[in-house]
Amino acid sequence: MIDLHTHTIFSDGELIPAELVRRAEVLGYKALCMTDHADEATTYHILENVLRFVKKHGHFFDINVLAGVELTHVPPALIAEMVKSARDAGAQLVVMHGETPVEPVAPGTNLAAIEAGVDILAHPGLITDEEAALAAERGVALEITTRGGHSYTNGHVAAMARKHGAGLVVNNDAHAPRDLVGEELRRTIALGAGLTPDEYRQTEANAWEIVQRCMK
């Protein structure tokens, strides 16, 4: 299992990085990225602290630990600039908070994030044909999420990814200990979204490919 979308006390998560990583390790996760909610005001603060943890403490855990951000409620016109800023600040992974049906995300966020080359478009809601096709072309992974509310459109996301050949990953979007699901529930949610067992296994391969790319 790999989780590339989690939150710590550096945004609205409940856990410090060490406890989040330890809990994921005990559950059997092999890689985890901390991706706290970020905008212009918080990106550098988050990455300065989380990167320090990853560099000094990450190798003590039996799990690959990465530092990233989830750009959140950034105006679409500024997304490309913010993606570059996050990477310049050391983000190993850039996730974009997509157009979920349960939050007032600005229209155009999905498209702007894909055009900017984020690594993962999180909970993209009712993603369009144009957006899913462009994600496939640009190598942007679309997220199947285990998180309540955001997961309402998992089935649509899965269908659009299949239609256009976009890569999928399964993430928890964990904010609290209860959000880190085990392997059985994780698989059930993916299959419930309409994935076949082979497609579910491919999500883990996609995630591992992202991890390897980020660690280079």
C-alpha positions in Angstrom: 0.0 0.0 0.0 1.1 3.5 -0.8 -0.5 6.8 0.3 0.5 10.0 -1.5 -2.0 12.4 0.1 -1.9 12.9 3.8 -2.1 15.8 6.3 -0.2 16.7 9.5 -0.5 19.5 12.1 1.2 21.8 9.5 -2.3 22.2 8.1 -5.5 20.7 9.3 -4.3 17.2 10.3 -4.3 15.9 13.8 -0.9 14.2 13.9 2.7 15.3 13.9 4.7 13.8 11.1 6.4 11.1 13.2 3.1 9.7 14.5 1.5 9.8 11.0 4.4 7.9 9.5 4.6 5.4 12.4 0.8 4.6 12.1 1.1 4.1 8.4 4.1 1.9 8.9 2.3 -0.3 11.3 -0.7 -0.7 8.9 1.7 -2.0 6.3 2.1 1.0 4.0 5.4 1.0 2.1 5.4 4.7 1.1 3.7 7.8 2.4 3.8 11.5 1.3 2.8 14.3 3.7 1.0 16.8 1.6 -0.4 19.6 3.8 -2.8 22.2 2.4 -0.8 25.0 1.0 -1.1 28.4 -0.7 1.1 31.4 -1.2 1.2 32.0 2.6 2.1 28.6 3.8 4.0 26.6 1.2 7.5 27.5 2.3 6.7 27.1 6.0 5.3 23.7 5.5 8.1 22.4 3.3 10.9 23.8 5.4 9.6 21.8 8.4 8.4 18.6 6.8 11.5 18.3 4.6 13.7 18.7 7.7 11.8 15.8 9.3 12.1 13.6 6.2 15.8 14.2 5.9 16.6 13.7 9.6 14.1 11.1 10.6 12.6 9.4 7.6 15.3 6.7 7.2 14.5 5.4 10.7 11.2 4.1 9.6 10.6 1.0 7.4 8.6 3.1 5.0 9.5 5.5 2.2 8.7 9.0 3.5 8.2 12.0 1.1 7.5 15.7 1.6 5.0 17.5 -0.6 2.1 19.9 -0.6 -1.6 19.9 -1.6 -2.2 23.2 -3.2 -5.7 24.2 -2.0 -8.2 26.8 -3.2 -5.5 28.5 -5.2 -7.1 30.7 -7.9 -6.7 28.9 -11.2 -4.8 31.7 -12.8 -2.1 31.3 -10.1 -1.8 27.5 -10.1 1.1 27.2 -12.6 3.0 29.8 -10.6 2.3 28.0 -7.3 3.3 24.6 -8.7 6.7 26.0 -9.7 7.1 27.7 -6.3 6.4 24.5 -4.5 8.9 22.6 -6.6 11.5 25.3 -6.1 10.9 25.1 -2.4 11.8 21.4 -2.4 8.4 19.7 -2.8 9.0 16.1 -3.9 5.4 15.7 -4.9 2.7 18.3 -5.8 -0.9 17.4 -5.3 -3.8 19.7 -6.4 -7.0 19.9 -4.4 -9.4 19.2 -7.2 -13.0 20.2 -7.8 -14.6 17.9 -5.2 -18.4 18.1 -4.9 -18.3 18.9 -1.2 -16.2 22.1 -1.2 -16.4 25.4 -3.1 -13.4 24.9 -5.3 -13.1 27.4 -8.1 -14.2 26.2 -11.5 -11.2 25.7 -13.8 -9.0 24.3 -11.0 -8.8 20.8 -12.5 -7.8 22.0 -16.0 -5.3 24.6 -14.7 -3.7 21.9 -12.4 -3.3 19.4 -15.2 -1.9 22.0 -17.5 0.6 23.0 -14.8 1.8 19.4 -14.5 0.9 18.5 -10.9 1.7 14.9 -10.0 -1.7 14.1 -8.7 -5.1 15.7 -9.1 -6.9 14.9 -5.9 -10.7 14.1 -5.7 -11.4 15.8 -9.0 -15.2 15.5 -8.8 -17.1 15.5 -12.1 -13.9 15.7 -14.2 -14.6 16.3 -17.8 -13.6 14.4 -20.9 -11.2 17.2 -21.9 -9.6 17.2 -18.5 -9.2 13.4 -18.2 -7.8 13.1 -21.7 -5.3 15.9 -21.0 -4.3 14.2 -17.7 -3.6 11.0 -19.6 -1.5 13.0 -22.1 0.4 14.9 -19.4 1.0 12.0 -17.0 -1.1 13.5 -14.2 -2.6 10.8 -12.0 -6.2 11.0 -10.9 -7.2 10.1 -7.4 -9.6 7.5 -6.1 -10.1 8.6 -2.5 -11.1 6.7 0.6 -12.2 10.0 2.3 -15.9 10.5 2.9 -17.6 13.2 0.9 -14.8 13.6 -1.6 -15.4 9.9 -2.5 -18.9 10.6 -3.8 -17.6 10.9 -7.4 -15.1 8.0 -7.3 -17.1 6.0 -9.8 -17.1 8.9 -12.3 -13.4 9.4 -11.9 -12.7 5.7 -12.4 -14.9 5.6 -15.5 -13.3 8.7 -17.0 -9.8 7.5 -16.3 -10.6 4.2 -18.0 -12.2 5.9 -21.0 -9.2 8.2 -21.6 -6.3 6.0 -20.4 -5.4 8.3 -17.4 -3.5 6.8 -14.5 -5.2 6.3 -11.2 -3.9 6.2 -7.6 -5.8 5.4 -4.4 -5.2 7.8 -1.5 -6.6 8.3 2.0 -6.4 12.1 2.2 -5.8 11.3 5.9 -6.4 14.0 8.5 -6.7 11.8 11.5 -5.7 8.3 12.7 -9.1 6.9 11.7 -8.5 8.0 8.1 -5.6 5.6 7.5 -7.5 2.6 6.2 -6.2 -0.9 6.1 -5.7 -3.0 2.9 -9.1 -4.7 2.9 -11.1 -1.5 3.1 -8.8 0.3 0.7 -9.4 -2.5 -1.9 -13.1 -2.5 -1.2 -13.4 1.2 -1.9 -11.5 0.9 -5.1 -13.6 -2.0 -6.4 -16.7 -0.2 -5.2 -15.7 2.7 -7.5 -15.9 0.2 -10.4 -12.2 -0.8 -10.7 -11.4 -4.4 -11.5 -8.9 -6.3 -9.3 -6.3 -5.8 -12.1 -7.0 -2.1 -12.3 -6.7 -1.8 -8.5 -3.3 -3.5 -8.6 -2.3 -1.1 -11.3 -3.1 1.9 -9.0 -0.5 0.6 -6.6 2.0 0.2 -9.5 1.2 3.8 -10.6 1.8 5.1 -7.1 5.1 3.2 -6.8 6.2 4.7 -10.1 5.5 8.2 -8.7 7.4 7.4 -5.5 10.4 6.3 -7.5 10.3 9.4 -9.7 10.1 11.6 -6.6 13.0 10.0 -4.8 15.4 10.5 -7.7 
